[in-house]
Amino acid sequence: MTDVLQFLAVLLAAFGLVCLGWLAVGALLLPGVCPARMVVDAKGSGDGLEQTVKALLWLRRTGLWWGDVVIEDCGLNREGAALAQALGAQNGVEFSSDDYDRI
């Protein structure tokens, strides 16, 4: 029984070392801090806008990308402009529009 426990302990330790090595190599391969602005063109009712912005915010939260998200109004209707403004209230998301009177 002790041989099985020793084998499991050695297996767990080896797995832990492999995981630490994987994290170290991953940290070395990640790009340095190079912030970029991601501009999302929004049209119509903003179909897919929320998913796109949430995906970009997820990338930023995980540390795979640094920068701001800009929602550019390229012909949004009232519904789409309201969605873009609601998304623009989030941290790091900017809504750029020439016409705020539509809302």
Contact map, one row per residue, 1 for C-alpha under 8 A:
1111100000000000000000000000000000000000000000000000000000000000000000000000000000000000000000000000000
1111110000000000000000000000000000000000000000000000000000000000000000000000000000000000000000000000000
1111111000000000000000000000000000000000000000000000000000000000000000000000000000000000000000000000000
1111111100000000000000000000000000000000000000000000000000000000000000000000000000000000000000000000000
1111111110000000000000000000000000000000000000000000000000000000000000000000000000000000000000000000000
0111111111000000000000000000000000000000000000000000000000000000000000000000000000000000000000000000000
0011111111100000000000000000000000000000000000000000000000000000000000000000000000000000000000000000000
0001111111110000000000000000000000000000000000000000000000000000000000000000000000000000000000000000000
0000111111111000000000000000000000000000000000000000000000000000000000000000000000000000000000000000000
0000011111111100000000000000000000000000000000000000000000000000000000000000000000000000000000000000000
0000001111111110000000000000000000000000000000000000000000000000000000000000000000000000000000000000000
0000000111111111000000000000000000000000000000000000000000000000000000000000000000000000000000000000000
0000000011111111100000000000000000000000000000000000000000000000000000000000000000000000000000000000000
0000000001111111110000000000000000000000000000000000000000000000000000000000000000000000000000000000000
0000000000111111111000000000000000000000000000000000000000000000000000000000000000000000000000000000000
0000000000011111111100000000000000000000000000000000000000000000000000000000000000000000000000000000000
0000000000001111111110000000000000000000000000000000000000000000000000000000000000000000000000000000000
0000000000000111111111000000000000000000000000000000000000000000000000000000000000000000000000000000000
0000000000000011111111100000000000000000000000000000000000000000000000000000000000000000000000000000000
0000000000000001111111110000000000000000000000000000000000000000000000000000000000000000000000000000000
0000000000000000111111111000000000000000000000000000000000000000000000000000000000000000000000000000000
0000000000000000011111111100000000000000000000000000000000000000000000000000000000000000000000000000000
0000000000000000001111111110000000000000000000000000000000000000000000000000000000000000000000000000000
0000000000000000000111111111000000000000000000000000000000000000000000000000000000000000000000000000000
0000000000000000000011111111100000000000000000000000000000000000000000000000000000000000000000000000000
0000000000000000000001111111110000000000000000000000000000000000000000000000000000000000000000000000000
0000000000000000000000111111110000000000000000000000000000000000000000000000000000000000000000000000000
0000000000000000000000011111110000000000000000000000000000000000000000000000000000000000000000000000000
0000000000000000000000001111111000000000000000000000000000000000000000000000000000000000000000000000000
0000000000000000000000000111111100000000000000000000000000000001000000000000000000000000000000000000000
0000000000000000000000000000111111000000000000000000000000000000000000000000000000000000000000000000000
0000000000000000000000000000011111000000000000000000000000000000000000000000000000000000000000000000000
0000000000000000000000000000001111100000000000000000000000000000010000000000000000000000000000000000000
0000000000000000000000000000001111110000000000000000000000000000011000000000000000000000000000000000000
0000000000000000000000000000000011111000000000000000000000000000111100000000000000000000000000000000000
0000000000000000000000000000000001111100000000000000000000000000011100000000000000000000000000000000000
0000000000000000000000000000000000111110000000000000000000000000001111000000000000000000000000000000000
0000000000000000000000000000000000011111000000000000000000000000001111000000000000000000000000000000000
0000000000000000000000000000000000001111100000000000000000000000000011110000000000000000000000000000000
0000000000000000000000000000000000000111110000001000000000000000000011110000000000000000000000000000000
0000000000000000000000000000000000000011111000000000000000000000000000111100000000000000000000000000000
0000000000000000000000000000000000000001111101001000000000000000000000111111000100000000000000000000000
0000000000000000000000000000000000000000111111100000000000000000000000001111100100000000000000000000000
0000000000000000000000000000000000000000011111100000000000000000000000000011100100000000000000000000000
0000000000000000000000000000000000000000001111100000000000000000000000000001111110000000000000000000000
0000000000000000000000000000000000000000011111111100000000000000000000000001001110110000000000000000000
0000000000000000000000000000000000000000001111111100000000000000000000000000000100000000000000000000000
0000000000000000000000000000000000000000000001111111000000000000000000000000000000000000000000000000000
0000000000000000000000000000000000000001010001111111100000000000000000000000000000010000000000000000000
0000000000000000000000000000000000000000000001111111110000000000000000000000000000100010000000000000000
0000000000000000000000000000000000000000000000011111111000000000000000000000000000000000000000000000000
0000000000000000000000000000000000000000000000011111111100000000000000000000000000000000000000000000000
0000000000000000000000000000000000000000000000001111111110000000000010000000000000000010000000000000000
0000000000000000000000000000000000000000000000000111111111000000000000000000000000000000000000000000000
0000000000000000000000000000000000000000000000000011111111100000000000000000000000000000000000000000000
0000000000000000000000000000000000000000000000000001111111110000000010000000000000000000000000000000000
0000000000000000000000000000000000000000000000000000111111111000000010000000000000000000000000000000000
0000000000000000000000000000000000000000000000000000011111111100000000000000000000000000000000000000000
0000000000000000000000000000000000000000000000000000001111111111100000000000000000000000000000000000000
0000000000000000000000000000000000000000000000000000000111111111111000000000000000000000000000000000000
0000000000000000000000000000000000000000000000000000000011111111000000000000000000000000000000000000000
0000000000000000000000000000000000000000000000000000000001111111100000000000000000000000000000000000000
0000000000000000000000000000000000000000000000000000000000111111110000000000000000000000000000000000000
0000000000000000000000000000010000000000000000000000000000111111110000000000000000000000000000000000000
0000000000000000000000000000000000100000000000000000000000110111111000000000000000000000000000000000000
0000000000000000000000000000000011110000000000000000000000010011111100000000000000000000000000000000000
0000000000000000000000000000000001111100000000000000000000010000111110000000000000000000000100000000000
0000000000000000000000000000000000111100000000000000000000000000011111000000000000000000000111000000000
0000000000000000000000000000000000001111000000000000100110000000001111100000000000000000000111000000000
0000000000000000000000000000000000001111000000000000000000000000000111110000000000000000000011110000000
0000000000000000000000000000000000000011110000000000000000000000000011111000000000010001000011110000000
0000000000000000000000000000000000000011110000000000000000000000000001111100000000000000000000111000000
0000000000000000000000000000000000000000111000000000000000000000000000111111000010000000000000111100000
0000000000000000000000000000000000000000111000000000000000000000000000011111000000000000000000000000000
0000000000000000000000000000000000000000011100000000000000000000000000001111100000000000000000000000000
0000000000000000000000000000000000000000011111000000000000000000000000001111111110000000000000000000000
0000000000000000000000000000000000000000001110000000000000000000000000000011111110000000000000000000010
0000000000000000000000000000000000000000000010000000000000000000000000000001111111000000000000000000011
0000000000000000000000000000000000000000000011000000000000000000000000000001111111100000000000000000000
0000000000000000000000000000000000000000011111100000000000000000000000000001111111110000000000000000000
0000000000000000000000000000000000000000000011000000000000000000000000001001111111111000000000000000011
0000000000000000000000000000000000000000000000000000000000000000000000000000011111111100000000000000001
0000000000000000000000000000000000000000000001000100000000000000000000000000001111111110000000000000000
0000000000000000000000000000000000000000000001001000000000000000000000100000000111111111000000100000000
0000000000000000000000000000000000000000000000000000000000000000000000000000000011111111100000100000000
0000000000000000000000000000000000000000000000000000000000000000000000000000000001111111110000000000000
0000000000000000000000000000000000000000000000000100100000000000000000000000000000111111110010100000000
0000000000000000000000000000000000000000000000000000000000000000000000100000000000011111111011100000000
0000000000000000000000000000000000000000000000000000000000000000000000000000000000001111111011000000000
0000000000000000000000000000000000000000000000000000000000000000000000000000000000000111111110000000000
0000000000000000000000000000000000000000000000000000000000000000000000000000000000000001111110000000000
0000000000000000000000000000000000000000000000000000000000000000001110000000000000000000011111000000000
0000000000000000000000000000000000000000000000000000000000000000000111100000000000000011111111100000000
0000000000000000000000000000000000000000000000000000000000000000000111100000000000000001100111110000000
0000000000000000000000000000000000000000000000000000000000000000000001111000000000011011000011111000000
0000000000000000000000000000000000000000000000000000000000000000000001111000000000000000000001111100000
0000000000000000000000000000000000000000000000000000000000000000000000011000000000000000000000111111000
0000000000000000000000000000000000000000000000000000000000000000000000001000000000000000000000011111000
0000000000000000000000000000000000000000000000000000000000000000000000000000000000000000000000001111110
0000000000000000000000000000000000000000000000000000000000000000000000000000000000000000000000001111111
0000000000000000000000000000000000000000000000000000000000000000000000000000000000000000000000000011111
0000000000000000000000000000000000000000000000000000000000000000000000000000110010000000000000000011111
0000000000000000000000000000000000000000000000000000000000000000000000000000010011000000000000000001111
